[in-house]
Amino acid sequence: MLEAKAFEKLGLSPDATPDEIKSRYKQLLKMHHPDANDGDRKSEDSLRSTIEAHKILKLNGFC
């Protein structure tokens, strides 16, 4: 269940390859980084949830 939500948060399908996961993760990190968004709080929240989603996938062997 957590994995499905993690894939959804990253905007990927559950059959995404490890390279696709890594690429999307890096893309979202750059997009939501505080330096790219003048410290916007909403962007910081998105950054945190992106990191958490990647962590879930990594811990479960998807990447």
Backbone bond lengths (Angstrom), bond angles and torsions (degrees), N, CA, C in turn:
res aa  C-N    CA-C-N  psi(-1)  N-CA   C-N-CA  omega(-1)  CA-C   N-CA-C  phi
1 M - - - 1.463 - - 1.526 111.13 -
2 L 1.331 116.46 -47.90 1.461 119.65 178.72 1.524 111.25 -61.60
3 E 1.332 115.70 -37.68 1.454 119.33 -179.42 1.528 111.01 -62.78
4 A 1.321 117.17 -41.58 1.469 121.09 -179.90 1.524 110.50 -61.25
5 K 1.322 116.88 -42.01 1.465 120.50 178.33 1.523 111.03 -67.38
6 A 1.332 116.69 -35.55 1.465 120.70 178.96 1.527 110.41 -65.34
7 F 1.330 116.63 -45.28 1.462 119.76 176.89 1.523 110.33 -60.49
8 E 1.320 116.58 -42.08 1.466 121.21 179.72 1.527 110.70 -62.26
9 K 1.321 117.24 -43.86 1.464 121.36 -179.74 1.522 111.02 -60.73
10 L 1.327 116.11 -37.76 1.460 120.04 179.74 1.527 112.24 -82.55
11 G 1.333 116.57 -5.63 1.457 120.45 179.39 1.516 112.85 73.26
12 L 1.324 116.15 32.31 1.461 121.84 -177.86 1.521 111.13 -120.63
13 S 1.317 115.71 158.07 1.462 120.05 173.86 1.525 108.61 -86.08
14 P 1.320 117.41 155.85 1.468 121.03 -178.92 1.526 114.64 -61.21
15 D 1.323 117.82 -15.45 1.462 119.48 178.06 1.531 112.72 -96.97
16 A 1.335 116.85 16.89 1.462 121.28 178.03 1.526 110.21 -63.23
17 T 1.324 115.15 143.77 1.463 120.39 178.93 1.527 109.81 -78.60
18 P 1.331 117.45 161.41 1.467 119.98 176.04 1.532 112.56 -55.85
19 D 1.329 117.41 -37.75 1.467 120.21 178.45 1.528 111.76 -66.40
20 E 1.320 116.97 -38.23 1.469 120.66 177.36 1.526 110.54 -65.95
21 I 1.315 116.76 -40.05 1.467 121.12 178.68 1.522 109.74 -63.17
22 K 1.320 116.46 -47.48 1.464 121.52 -179.25 1.531 111.28 -61.39
23 S 1.318 116.29 -44.69 1.456 121.14 -179.43 1.529 111.57 -62.79
24 R 1.316 116.46 -46.35 1.470 120.84 -179.62 1.520 111.01 -65.48
25 Y 1.334 116.40 -39.78 1.463 121.49 178.21 1.529 110.27 -59.34
26 K 1.320 116.98 -48.45 1.467 120.48 179.65 1.528 111.29 -62.23
27 Q 1.330 116.09 -40.13 1.460 121.09 179.02 1.530 110.80 -61.17
28 L 1.327 116.66 -45.72 1.465 120.77 -179.28 1.527 111.77 -69.29
29 L 1.332 117.55 -35.12 1.466 119.91 176.89 1.522 110.61 -59.93
30 K 1.321 116.14 -46.04 1.468 120.37 179.19 1.526 111.04 -64.14
31 M 1.325 116.52 -41.02 1.463 121.60 -177.34 1.531 112.12 -65.54
32 H 1.335 116.84 -38.88 1.459 120.57 -173.77 1.527 114.34 -102.08
33 H 1.323 117.17 3.45 1.465 119.82 -178.72 1.531 109.64 -63.31
34 P 1.337 117.53 138.16 1.471 120.67 -178.42 1.528 113.87 -56.12
35 D 1.324 117.94 -34.76 1.467 120.23 179.51 1.526 111.84 -65.19
36 A 1.314 117.01 -27.20 1.462 121.10 179.72 1.525 111.79 -86.17
37 N 1.340 116.72 -7.88 1.467 120.72 -174.48 1.524 113.42 -132.30
38 D 1.294 116.96 25.81 1.466 122.13 177.87 1.523 113.25 49.92
39 G 1.334 116.28 37.20 1.462 120.59 176.44 1.519 115.07 71.20
40 D 1.314 117.41 19.18 1.466 122.02 179.72 1.531 110.94 -57.28
41 R 1.329 117.62 126.10 1.467 123.22 -177.31 1.524 112.64 -61.51
42 K 1.316 117.23 -40.10 1.463 120.29 -179.83 1.529 109.84 -62.70
43 S 1.316 115.32 -38.97 1.456 119.89 178.70 1.530 110.87 -66.38
44 E 1.323 117.00 -37.67 1.467 120.99 176.95 1.526 110.49 -62.91
45 D 1.316 117.24 -40.43 1.467 121.11 177.54 1.526 110.81 -63.34
46 S 1.326 116.32 -41.09 1.461 120.44 177.77 1.522 110.90 -64.85
47 L 1.325 116.34 -38.30 1.462 120.72 177.52 1.526 110.42 -62.00
48 R 1.310 116.54 -46.20 1.470 120.67 179.46 1.530 111.64 -61.19
49 S 1.316 116.98 -43.78 1.465 119.06 -178.69 1.529 111.26 -69.97
50 T 1.328 117.62 -31.40 1.465 121.27 175.07 1.518 110.44 -64.82
51 I 1.323 116.35 -45.19 1.466 121.18 178.83 1.524 110.28 -62.69
52 E 1.310 116.98 -42.72 1.468 121.13 179.99 1.532 111.03 -64.70
53 A 1.332 116.96 -41.64 1.466 120.35 178.85 1.526 110.53 -61.82
54 H 1.321 116.81 -44.03 1.467 120.41 179.16 1.525 110.47 -64.39
55 K 1.306 116.82 -40.00 1.467 121.23 179.11 1.535 110.71 -60.14
56 I 1.325 116.61 -43.86 1.471 121.29 178.96 1.527 110.31 -60.39
57 L 1.325 116.50 -45.77 1.461 119.67 -179.32 1.524 111.33 -66.30
58 K 1.318 116.13 -39.66 1.467 120.16 -179.86 1.531 110.96 -65.81
59 L 1.314 117.05 -45.13 1.464 120.71 -179.40 1.528 112.59 -64.48
60 N 1.321 116.42 -24.55 1.462 120.72 -179.12 1.532 113.01 -99.90
61 G 1.329 116.23 12.85 1.460 121.22 172.51 1.512 117.32 79.24
62 F 1.311 117.93 18.03 1.461 120.19 179.56 1.524 112.60 -84.07
63 C 1.316 116.83 -18.29 1.465 120.59 178.86 1.513 110.49 -151.96
